[in-house]
Amino acid sequence: MTVYLLAPAALRIAPDDFSARVRSRFASELRRAGRFAQLCLLGAQACLDAAGGDGPLGVLWATGGGALDATRAALDESLKLGEPAMPFTFIATQPHLAGALLAQRSHPVTRAACLSLAPDAWPSLPHLAQRWLADCERVLVGWVEESGSGGAAHRSDWCLLQKKMMPGAVRCEQVRSPENAAAATAEDWIPRVAAWHGSTNAPLVLRGSGDAWRFTLNG
């Protein structure tokens, strides 16, 4: 199946600016959502705004660290007082809230999943999205990481994959035996597609663990 990529976007937000960015974009709509879910929504909504279009979509995103803020809060508020920690099964559900929040914002979501992936396993995302496109027209794909420490920026990178060809879209093809493929990670493959997009007519080929994808401007 031929897949087309739209609106690759890499969102970087300094920790000190995060709350203001959430209020500016969503007012009080997300006040009860955890920071990871808020970060997902900021990037996903920016991608959807840039891509345009409407109709049902799948939402597929991954993370290496998960909901760091919720985990830190559980440890800080419970363990230091000698109390039992909040069930970590609850914390594990926090990354999955983004799909439900998107659905509440009038984006019909047919399926949603949040995966925990190693940095070089990013090709799993476009590969799985390609399979989902057999049943739906569009799949929103992302990689989201909360800031670890030292004031590093929060990251929320997203793109939209679909079956329909559009002017300016990027054709995506899985490559089994790539030549001159550049190594990429989960944290940089979408930013690299975004930086490459429109800058040259030469295809971009990126590889991860045992797989690679070729990105070609459709014209």
TAFENHU-V629911 format. One record per pair of residues at least 4 apart in sequence whose C-alpha atoms are under 8 Angstrom apart, sorted by the first residue. I is the first residue (numbers start at 1). GAP is how many residues later the second one is. Records with the same first field share a line. If there is no record, write none. Layout:
I: GAP + GAP
This chain:
1: 129 + 162
2: 161 + 169 + 170 + 171
3: 127 + 158 + 159 + 160 + 161 + 168 + 169 + 170
4: 157 + 158 + 159 + 160 + 161 + 165 + 166 + 167 + 168
5: 154 + 155 + 156 + 157 + 164 + 165 + 166 + 167
6: 45 + 153 + 154 + 155 + 156 + 162 + 163 + 164
7: 40 + 41 + 43 + 44 + 151 + 152 + 153 + 187
8: 39 + 149 + 150 + 151 + 152 + 182 + 183 + 185 + 186
9: 34 + 37 + 38 + 148 + 149 + 150 + 181 + 182 + 185
10: 33 + 145 + 146 + 147 + 148 + 180 + 181 + 184
11: 32 + 143 + 144 + 145 + 146
12: 141 + 142 + 143 + 144
13: 4 + 5 + 140 + 141 + 142
14: 4 + 137 + 138 + 139 + 140
15: 132 + 136 + 137 + 138 + 139
17: 4
18: 4
19: 4
20: 4
21: 4
22: 4 + 5 + 8 + 16 + 20
23: 4 + 5
25: 17
26: 4
30: 8
33: 4 + 5 + 64
34: 4 + 35 + 36 + 60
35: 4 + 32 + 34 + 35
36: 4 + 30 + 31 + 32 + 33 + 58 + 59 + 108 + 109 + 110
37: 4 + 57 + 58 + 59 + 60 + 61
38: 4 + 60
39: 4 + 105 + 107 + 115 + 116 + 117
40: 4 + 58 + 104 + 116
41: 4 + 57 + 60 + 61
42: 4 + 114
43: 4 + 113 + 114 + 115
44: 4 + 96 + 98 + 112 + 113 + 114
45: 4
46: 4
47: 4 + 111 + 112 + 113
48: 4 + 5 + 112
51: 109
54: 53
55: 52 + 53
56: 51 + 52 + 53 + 54 + 80 + 81 + 82
57: 50 + 51 + 52 + 53 + 54 + 79 + 80 + 81 + 82 + 83
58: 51 + 52 + 53 + 54 + 74 + 78 + 80 + 81 + 82
59: 40 + 50 + 52 + 53 + 54 + 80 + 81 + 82
60: 52 + 53 + 54 + 55 + 65 + 69 + 79 + 80 + 81 + 82
61: 52 + 53 + 54 + 64 + 79 + 80 + 81 + 82 + 83
62: 52 + 53 + 54 + 55 + 63 + 80 + 81 + 82
63: 51 + 52 + 53 + 54 + 80 + 81 + 82
64: 52 + 53 + 54 + 55 + 81
65: 51 + 80 + 81
66: 26 + 29 + 50 + 79 + 80
67: 4 + 24 + 25 + 27 + 28 + 79
68: 4 + 78 + 80
69: 4 + 77
70: 4 + 21 + 24
71: 4 + 17 + 20
72: 4
73: 4
74: 4 + 5 + 11 + 12
75: 4 + 5 + 10
76: 4
77: 4
78: 4 + 5 + 6 + 7 + 8
79: 4 + 5 + 6
86: 4 + 5
87: 4
88: 4
89: 4
90: 4
93: 4
95: 19
96: 4 + 16 + 17 + 18
97: 4
98: 4
99: 4 + 10 + 13 + 14
100: 4 + 9
101: 4
102: 4 + 5 + 6 + 7
103: 4 + 5 + 6
110: 26
117: 4 + 5
118: 4 + 68
119: 66 + 67 + 68
120: 64 + 65 + 66 + 88 + 89
121: 64 + 65 + 87 + 88
122: 4 + 63 + 64 + 67 + 86
123: 4 + 84 + 85 + 86 + 88 + 89 + 90
124: 4
125: 4 + 16
126: 4 + 15
127: 4 + 47
128: 4
129: 4 + 10 + 12 + 32
130: 4
131: 4
132: 4 + 7
133: 4 + 5 + 6 + 29 + 30
137: 25 + 26 + 27
138: 22 + 23 + 24 + 25
139: 21 + 22 + 23
140: 18 + 19 + 20 + 21
141: 17 + 18 + 19 + 20
142: 14 + 15 + 16 + 17
143: 12 + 13 + 14 + 15 + 43 + 44
144: 11 + 12 + 13
145: 9 + 10 + 11
146: 7 + 8 + 9
147: 4 + 5 + 6 + 7 + 8
148: 4
157: 30 + 33 + 34
158: 32
159: 31
165: 4
167: 51 + 52
168: 49 + 50 + 51
169: 48 + 49 + 50
170: 27 + 45 + 46 + 47 + 48
171: 43 + 44 + 45 + 46 + 47
172: 41 + 42 + 43 + 44
173: 40 + 41 + 42
174: 37 + 38 + 39 + 40
175: 36 + 37 + 38 + 39
176: 35 + 36
177: 35
178: 27 + 29 + 34
180: 25
181: 23 + 24 + 25 + 26 + 31
182: 23 + 24 + 25
183: 23 + 24 + 25
184: 4 + 5 + 22 + 23 + 24
185: 4 + 23
186: 4
187: 4
188: 4
189: 4 + 17
190: 4
191: 4
192: 4
193: 4 + 11 + 22
195: 4
196: 4 + 8
197: 20
198: 19
201: 15 + 16
202: 14
203: 11 + 12 + 13 + 14
204: 10 + 11 + 12
205: 7 + 8 + 9 + 10
206: 6 + 7 + 8
207: 4 + 5 + 6
208: 4
